[in-house]
Amino acid sequence: MLGGLLTLIAVRGLGHFWPASVSLVELDDGQLLAGRAVRELPLATGQGRERLYFTGNRDIDGHVWQWVAVDRIVASEQPRELVVLERVRYGDFIGRLVDVRPAGSHVQGVGGGEVAWAALQARLAAVDALRDERDDLQRNVIQPLVRQLEKDPGDTAARRGLAVANDRIRGLQDAMQAEVVVLQSVDGRRLVLTLAEVLRAWRPNAMSLPEKMGAWVQGVWRFLSEGPRVANTAGGVWPAIFGTVLMVLLMSVLVTPFGVLAAVYLNEVAHQGHLTHWVRIAVRNLAGVPSIVYGVFGLGVFVYGIGGSIDEWFFSDQLPSPTFGTGGLLWASLTLALLTLPVVIVATEEGLARIPDHQREGALALGATRLEMLTRVVLPMAVPAMLTGVILAIARAAGEVAPLMLVGVAKLAPQVPVDGEFPFLHLDRKFMHLGYHVYDTAFHGDDIQAAMPMVYATALLLVLVVLVLNLTAIFLRHYLRARHGALSRH
């Protein structure tokens, strides 16, 4: 079952990036449509079948999906000249390339055919370079200057630098819109787009297998390295990957020392009486509390309680706009650390209980103090058990969504919490999370059918992230177990 589930997620997710062939279909009433066949199902009447095509062209047709009865198809072919354009808005366009010419000109430019296709590829490469320069200016120049002006409105150097950067961005925008591409749908309707509106163009029917493999690799890389677009139904998930890994690492750093100290106290220091027994029962019961309850606790105690107090003490000049009194990376990590704390305590206590008493007695007999016995004999032998607890904590925390919705996760946070400005790690910022990205894309998109491949791809990525984090902890556990010697389970 697990293998089947992972195979389904992998096929549906990774298949999204494959440049599938586009069919030109003629129906029995003379209607023409061009699209990518997605699936085929029996008709509701039980007689015949119908096929779902992704036709794109939302701005022309008002929809991107069309069901067609198979027996209505008169002819179907895959012309080499059909192009697919990925656009900033309205999704994909599927049709024919007519011309590439300067904006505002009605004179024919390079014409159609192979010449137009080569010109379009060259122009798009130039526009991509301009777009990268614009994004770099916004990220590395304008945003730091804006934050500097927020701190010091009278900084004239920052104002001059901001004006120069804005002028450069306006020049880049004008250069990106200097040329247009003329397109035509298969039923004869024309569409004129500036090259700034086009992200990529390809002719899937004219691509060889190696070219399709290269396009697939590039698509997967863009998914991993870019930010989301079009309400999370297009683009990539890099901010969500970074936010998930960073939150899990912070959670592990926070939960491990507290969980280990609590387990050492309960097993090695505290008197084994009724109170200790009840504490152990309470810890095990906390492991079964629904995660949303921890989210409510984090919202009330961490965000509004501690965060609101921090704002009053240190950021009063910025109120009523909260700094730490709203959800952020720190409060999300603390909430998940509290959620996974019982797991770490129980696993560490089990490891401590397996250490033979003669190890402790031998250390004390050789003159070691109780503290030296704990730190140099007991804890090193219990490290594999501690890492087992951390592995279980990571596996649970990485997939949690409900508490994060209350304490810091965001639908869209293109700015990651780490940058080159002091203090470099911004714990007060909101962040994106792969689990929440799956939830938001699946249930809050305008086109669920178009969002499903992104859901599968993000779910596969979340599984891989958890797998990598777990394997790292497992290898470390095996290394430490080999170094300090394995304990018998009996």
C-alpha positions in Angstrom: 0.0 0.0 0.0 2.8 2.4 0.8 4.6 1.6 -2.4 1.4 2.1 -4.4 0.7 5.5 -2.7 4.2 6.8 -3.3 4.1 5.5 -7.0 0.8 7.3 -7.5 2.1 10.6 -6.0 5.4 10.3 -8.0 3.7 9.6 -11.4 1.0 12.3 -11.0 3.4 14.8 -9.6 6.5 14.4 -11.8 4.3 13.8 -14.9 3.1 17.4 -14.6 6.4 18.7 -15.9 6.5 16.5 -19.0 5.9 18.4 -22.2 3.0 16.2 -23.4 1.9 16.3 -27.1 -0.9 18.6 -28.2 -3.7 17.2 -30.4 -5.7 19.2 -33.0 -9.2 17.7 -32.9 -12.0 18.2 -35.4 -15.5 17.4 -34.2 -18.5 16.2 -36.2 -20.0 19.7 -36.3 -16.8 21.2 -37.8 -15.5 22.7 -34.5 -11.8 22.7 -34.0 -10.0 22.5 -30.7 -6.4 22.0 -29.7 -5.4 20.6 -26.3 -3.6 17.9 -24.3 -5.6 14.8 -23.6 -5.7 14.3 -19.8 -8.0 11.2 -19.2 -10.9 9.3 -20.6 -14.0 8.0 -18.8 -17.2 6.2 -19.7 -20.2 8.4 -20.3 -22.8 8.6 -17.6 -25.3 6.8 -19.9 -22.9 3.8 -20.1 -22.7 4.0 -23.9 -19.5 5.4 -25.3 -16.7 7.3 -23.7 -15.7 10.9 -23.2 -12.2 12.5 -23.1 -11.0 15.5 -21.1 -8.7 18.0 -23.0 -6.7 20.8 -21.4 -7.2 23.5 -24.0 -5.8 26.6 -22.2 -6.7 30.0 -23.6 -8.6 31.1 -20.6 -8.7 34.7 -21.7 -10.2 33.7 -25.0 -12.6 30.9 -24.1 -13.3 31.6 -20.4 -12.3 28.0 -19.5 -9.3 25.7 -19.9 -10.9 22.2 -19.8 -13.3 20.6 -22.3 -15.0 17.2 -22.2 -15.5 15.7 -25.7 -17.4 12.5 -26.5 -15.0 10.2 -28.3 -17.6 9.3 -31.0 -17.9 13.0 -32.0 -14.2 13.1 -33.0 -13.9 13.1 -36.8 -10.1 13.6 -37.0 -7.2 14.0 -34.6 -3.6 14.9 -35.5 -0.6 16.5 -33.8 0.8 19.3 -36.0 4.4 20.3 -35.4 3.6 24.0 -35.6 1.3 24.1 -32.6 2.9 26.2 -29.8 2.3 26.3 -26.1 3.1 29.5 -24.2 3.3 29.7 -20.4 2.1 33.2 -19.4 2.2 35.4 -16.3 -1.6 35.6 -16.4 -4.4 33.4 -17.7 -2.3 30.3 -17.8 -1.2 28.5 -21.0 -2.0 29.5 -24.5 -2.3 26.8 -27.2 -2.4 27.7 -30.8 -0.2 28.9 -33.7 2.6 31.5 -33.8 1.9 34.3 -36.4 4.5 37.0 -36.0 7.0 38.7 -33.6 7.2 42.5 -34.2 7.7 45.8 -32.3 4.9 47.0 -30.0 2.6 49.5 -31.6 3.5 48.5 -35.2 1.0 47.0 -37.6 3.7 46.2 -40.1 4.7 42.5 -40.4 7.7 41.7 -38.4 9.7 38.5 -38.9 6.7 36.6 -40.2 5.6 33.1 -39.3 7.1 29.7 -39.6 10.6 28.7 -38.4 11.9 32.2 -38.6 9.3 33.5 -36.2 9.9 30.6 -33.8 13.7 31.2 -33.7 13.1 35.0 -33.2 10.6 34.3 -30.4 13.1 32.0 -28.6 15.9 34.7 -28.9 13.6 37.5 -27.7 12.3 35.5 -24.7 15.9 34.8 -23.7 16.6 38.5 -23.7 13.4 39.3 -21.8 14.4 36.7 -19.2 17.7 38.4 -18.6 15.8 41.8 -18.2 13.3 40.1 -15.8 16.1 38.6 -13.7 17.8 42.1 -13.5 14.5 43.6 -12.4 13.9 41.0 -9.7 17.4 41.3 -8.4 17.0 45.1 -8.1 13.7 44.7 -6.3 15.1 42.1 -3.9 18.6 43.3 -3.2 18.4 47.1 -3.7 14.8 48.4 -3.4 13.7 46.3 -0.4 16.7 47.1 1.8 16.4 50.8 0.9 12.7 50.8 1.8 13.5 49.2 5.2 16.2 51.8 5.7 13.7 54.6 5.1 11.2 53.1 7.4 13.9 53.2 10.2 15.2 56.7 9.1 12.8 58.7 6.9 15.3 61.5 6.7 18.0 59.4 5.0 18.6 61.4 1.8 21.2 58.9 0.4 18.6 56.1 0.6 16.0 58.3 -1.1 18.4 59.0 -4.0 19.3 55.4 -4.3 15.6 54.4 -4.3 14.8 56.9 -7.0 17.7 55.7 -9.2 16.6 52.0 -8.7 13.0 52.9 -9.6 14.1 54.7 -12.8 16.1 51.6 -13.8 13.2 49.3 -13.1 10.9 51.5 -15.3 13.5 51.3 -18.1 13.6 47.5 -17.8 9.8 47.3 -17.9 9.7 49.4 -21.0 12.4 47.3 -22.7 10.4 44.1 -21.8 7.3 45.5 -23.4 9.0 46.8 -26.6 8.0 43.8 -28.7 4.9 41.8 -29.1 4.1 38.3 -30.2 1.0 37.7 -32.5 -0.8 34.4 -31.8 -3.8 32.6 -33.4 -6.0 30.0 -31.9 -6.9 27.0 -34.0 -10.3 28.4 -34.8 -8.9 31.6 -36.2 -9.0 34.1 -33.3 -6.0 36.3 -32.8 -4.2 37.4 -29.7 -1.4 40.0 -29.2 0.8 39.7 -26.2 3.8 41.7 -25.1 6.9 39.5 -24.5 6.8 40.6 -20.8 3.6 38.5 -20.4 5.3 35.3 -21.8 7.5 33.2 -19.6 8.3 30.2 -21.8 7.3 28.8 -25.2 7.7 25.3 -26.6 6.4 23.2 -29.5 5.8 19.8 -27.9 4.9 18.0 -31.1 8.2 19.0 -32.7 10.4 18.0 -29.7 12.5 14.8 -29.7 12.7 12.5 -26.7 16.0 14.1 -25.5 14.5 17.5 -25.9 11.5 16.5 -23.8 13.8 15.0 -21.2 15.7 18.3 -21.0 12.5 20.3 -20.7 11.3 17.9 -18.0 14.5 18.4 -16.0 14.2 22.2 -16.4 10.6 22.1 -15.3 11.4 20.1 -12.1 14.3 22.6 -11.4 12.0 25.6 -11.8 9.5 23.9 -9.5 12.2 23.5 -6.8 13.9 26.9 -7.3 11.2 29.5 -8.1 8.4 31.0 -6.0 4.7 30.4 -6.5 2.4 32.2 -9.0 -1.3 32.4 -9.9 -2.6 31.6 -6.4 -0.1 28.8 -5.9 -1.3 26.8 -8.9 1.8 27.6 -11.0 5.4 28.4 -10.4 7.6 26.7 -7.8 7.7 26.0 -4.1 11.2 27.1 -3.1 9.9 29.4 -0.2 7.8 26.5 1.1 10.8 24.1 1.0 13.0 26.6 2.8 10.4 27.4 5.4 9.6 23.8 6.1 13.2 22.7 6.6 14.1 25.8 8.6 11.1 25.4 10.9 11.8 21.7 11.5 15.5 22.4 12.3 14.5 25.2 14.7 11.9 22.9 16.3 14.5 20.1 16.7 17.0 22.5 18.3 14.3 23.7 20.8 12.7 20.4 21.7 15.8 18.2 22.0 17.5 19.8 25.1 14.2 20.2 27.0 13.0 16.6 26.1 16.4 15.1 27.1 16.6 17.1 30.4 13.0 16.1 31.3 13.7 12.4 30.6 17.0 12.5 32.6 15.3 14.1 35.5 12.4 11.6 35.5 14.6 8.6 35.1 17.9 9.5 36.9 17.2 12.2 39.4 13.6 12.3 40.6 12.4 10.1 43.4 10.4 7.2 41.9 7.1 7.8 43.7 3.5 8.5 43.0 4.2 12.0 41.7 6.8 10.8 39.2 4.3 8.1 38.1 1.6 10.7 37.5 4.0 12.9 35.6 4.8 10.1 33.2 1.1 9.4 32.7 0.6 13.1 31.9 3.4 13.2 29.4 2.1 10.2 27.6 -1.4 11.7 27.5 0.0 14.9 26.1 1.2 12.9 23.1 -2.4 12.1 22.2 -3.7 15.7 22.4 -5.0 16.9 19.0 -2.5 19.2 17.2 -5.1 22.0 16.8 -5.2 22.3 20.6 -1.5 23.1 20.6 -2.1 25.7 17.9 -4.7 27.4 20.1 -2.3 27.3 23.0 0.5 28.7 20.9 -1.7 31.5 19.6 -2.9 32.5 23.1 0.4 32.1 25.0 3.2 32.6 22.6 1.7 35.0 20.0 -0.7 37.2 22.1 0.9 36.6 25.5 4.7 36.6 25.1 4.8 38.2 21.7 2.4 41.0 22.7 4.6 41.7 25.8 7.7 41.8 23.7 6.1 44.4 21.4 5.1 46.5 24.4 8.6 46.4 25.9 10.9 46.7 22.8 8.7 47.7 19.8 6.3 50.2 21.3 7.1 52.7 18.6 5.8 50.4 15.9 2.5 49.6 17.6 -0.4 49.0 16.7 1.5 47.1 13.9 2.8 44.0 15.7 6.3 42.7 15.4 6.3 39.6 17.5 2.7 39.9 18.5 1.6 38.1 15.4 2.3 34.7 13.9 5.9 34.0 12.8 8.7 31.4 12.5 9.6 31.5 16.2 6.2 30.9 17.5 5.5 28.1 15.0 8.7 26.4 15.9 7.9 26.7 19.7 4.4 25.4 19.2 5.6 22.3 17.3 8.4 21.8 19.8 5.7 21.7 22.5 3.7 19.3 20.4 6.6 16.9 19.9 8.1 17.2 23.4 6.3 14.1 24.8 7.7 12.0 21.9 11.3 13.0 22.7 10.8 12.5 26.5 9.3 9.0 26.1 11.9 7.8 23.6 14.8 9.2 25.7 13.4 7.6 28.9 13.1 4.3 27.2 16.7 4.5 26.1 17.9 5.5 29.6 15.9 2.6 31.2 17.7 0.1 28.9 21.2 1.1 30.2 22.3 -1.6 32.7 22.7 -0.4 36.3 26.2 -1.9 36.4 27.3 0.9 34.0 26.3 3.5 36.5 27.6 1.6 39.5 31.0 1.0 37.8 31.4 4.7 37.1 30.5 5.7 40.6 32.8 2.9 42.0 35.8 4.3 40.0 35.3 7.7 41.7 33.1 9.6 39.2 30.6 12.0 40.6 27.0 11.6 39.8 27.1 14.4 37.3 30.2 12.9 35.6 28.5 9.5 35.5 25.4 11.1 33.8 27.4 13.2 31.3 30.2 10.8 30.4 28.6 7.3 30.7 24.8 7.4 30.7 24.0 10.2 28.2 26.5 9.0 25.4 25.0 5.6 25.6 21.4 7.0 25.4 22.2 9.3 22.4 20.7 6.8 19.8 17.5 6.7 21.8 17.4 10.5 21.9 17.9 10.6 18.1 15.0 8.1 17.8 12.8 10.6 19.6 14.0 13.4 17.4 13.3 11.3 14.2 9.8 10.7 15.4 9.4 14.4 16.3 10.6 15.4 12.8 8.2 13.0 11.1 5.2 14.4 13.0 6.2 18.1 12.9 7.0 18.2 9.2 3.6 17.3 8.1 1.5 19.3 10.7 -0.7 21.9 9.2 -3.5 22.7 11.7 -1.4 24.4 14.4 0.7 26.3 11.8 -2.4 28.0 10.4 -2.8 29.8 13.8 0.8 30.6 14.6 2.7 31.8 11.6 2.3 30.0 8.2 1.3 32.1 5.2 -0.4 31.4 1.9 2.3 33.4 0.1 5.6 34.6 1.6 8.1 35.0 -1.2 10.6 36.5 1.1 12.4 33.7 3.1 13.2 34.4 6.8 16.9 34.4 6.1 18.8 37.2 4.3 21.9 39.2 4.4 20.6 41.9 6.8 21.2 41.8 10.5 20.2 39.7 12.4 20.2 37.5 9.3 17.6 35.0 10.7 14.3 36.9 11.1 12.2 34.9 13.6 9.3 37.3 13.4 8.6 36.8 9.7 5.8 34.6 8.4 6.9 31.6 6.3 5.5 29.1 3.8 5.1 25.4 4.5 4.8 22.5 2.1 1.9 20.9 4.0 -0.1 24.1 4.1 0.8 24.7 0.4 -0.9 21.3 -0.4 -3.9 22.2 1.6 -4.3 25.7 0.2 -3.7 24.7 -3.4 -6.1 21.8 -3.2 -9.0 23.6 -1.5 -8.7 27.3 -2.2 -7.8 27.5 -5.9 -10.1 28.6 -8.6 -9.3 25.6 -10.8 -9.0 22.4 -8.8 -8.4 20.3 -11.8 -5.4 22.5 -12.8 -4.1 22.5 -9.2 -4.1 18.7 -8.7 -0.7 18.1 -10.4 0.8 20.8 -8.2 -0.7 19.1 -5.2 0.8 15.7 -6.1 4.2 17.3 -6.8 4.2 19.2 -3.5 3.1 16.1 -1.6 5.9 14.1 -3.2 8.4 16.8 -2.2 7.1 16.9 1.4 7.6 13.1 1.6 11.1 13.5 0.2 12.0 16.3 2.7 10.8 14.3 5.6 12.7 11.3 4.3 16.0 13.3 3.9 15.7 14.7 7.4 14.9 11.3 8.9 17.7 9.6 7.0 20.2 12.2 8.3 19.1 11.5 11.9 19.2 7.8 11.3 22.7 7.8 9.9 23.8 9.9 12.9 22.2 7.5 15.3 23.9 4.5 13.7 27.2 6.3 13.9 26.8 7.1 17.5 25.5 3.7 18.3 28.6 2.1 16.7 30.9 4.5 18.6 29.4 3.9 22.0 28.4 0.3 21.6 25.0 -1.2 21.0 22.9 -2.1 24.0 21.0 -5.4 24.1 17.3 -5.2 23.9 16.9 -7.9 26.6 
